[in-house]
Amino acid sequence: MNRSRPFLVLWTLAVIASTSAFVLYLGLRVRSVELGYELGRAHARVARLREVKRVLELELASHKTAERVDLVARSLLGMSEPTPERILSGGIAPTVKPEDEQLEGSPAAEESTP
């Protein structure tokens, strides 16, 4: 009977160790599967957000076109092109200096002008 006792203790320890290792493996496997599903959901969310971003960029580009700005200005804001009497001068007209006139008549200036 003395000899069977160490075998029983070692057998019990081996069974407990095997069971513990199996439970640990199952726990890690379940966590790995959970993380895989979470990663899949994150990838799907990123794909949806990229699509939303693309749509919003297209919408923004359409709002920046000259036709769209003109349409909004005329319809929503009631704007129209100014009449000539509503246009004000921004200052005095620039004058041509005598040196500039001489340069305009020179052959070098004529060659450079298209």
Secondary structure as the mmCIF struct_conf table of DSSP 4:
data_model
#
loop_
_struct_conf.conf_type_id
_struct_conf.id
_struct_conf.beg_label_comp_id
_struct_conf.beg_label_asym_id
_struct_conf.beg_label_seq_id
_struct_conf.end_label_comp_id
_struct_conf.end_label_asym_id
_struct_conf.end_label_seq_id
TURN_TY1_P TURN_TY1_P1 ASN A 2 ARG A 3
HELX_RH_AL_P HELX_RH_AL_P1 SER A 4 HIS A 63
TURN_TY1_P TURN_TY1_P2 LYS A 64 LYS A 64
BEND BEND1 THR A 65 THR A 65
HELX_RH_AL_P HELX_RH_AL_P2 ALA A 66 SER A 75
TURN_TY1_P TURN_TY1_P3 LEU A 76 LEU A 76
BEND BEND2 LEU A 77 LEU A 77
HELX_LH_PP_P HELX_LH_PP_P1 GLU A 81 THR A 83
HELX_RH_3T_P HELX_RH_3T_P1 PRO A 84 ARG A 86
BEND BEND3 GLY A 91 GLY A 91
HELX_LH_PP_P HELX_LH_PP_P2 ILE A 92 PRO A 94
HELX_RH_AL_P HELX_RH_AL_P3 PRO A 98 GLY A 105
BEND BEND4 SER A 106 SER A 106
HELX_RH_AL_P HELX_RH_AL_P4 PRO A 107 SER A 112
#
